[in-house]
């Protein structure tokens, strides 16, 4: 049987785990010009000052907002991770997606006439930072050539997980620079 303390600790741990994650929402926009494959977040190019000059299709809108216990950096990382999971070539930041959470409480206001206790209002507020971005897929001949090259490449060595990045080769389960 679980003690009351154990049950309380379990509920608290589950609540904290949920509270620290960012809230990420994805909305489909247009069909991709080619089949997208999931990629590491580090392989998603992020554009912060405007859209790229290379031809692309806007595939999805991704919105991410800070959880109660998470940091602003976590939101950006989660946004980029979601873009990688979708297979986005790039992520164009559109703007903020902030929200405010808080509470207000009142005390006093008891009594009649001059003997009435003054009403005191107190509260807290916190801005939960968020971002809105567009997942893009390249739609030019270069993207088609990259896709064909990737399709003809040998499968990654399963001993290296995650797979080695370009310019590296798996040697005995370790990614090493290839010459």
Order of alpha helices (4+ residues) and beta strands (2+ residues): alpha-beta-beta-beta-alpha-beta-beta-beta-beta-alpha-beta-beta
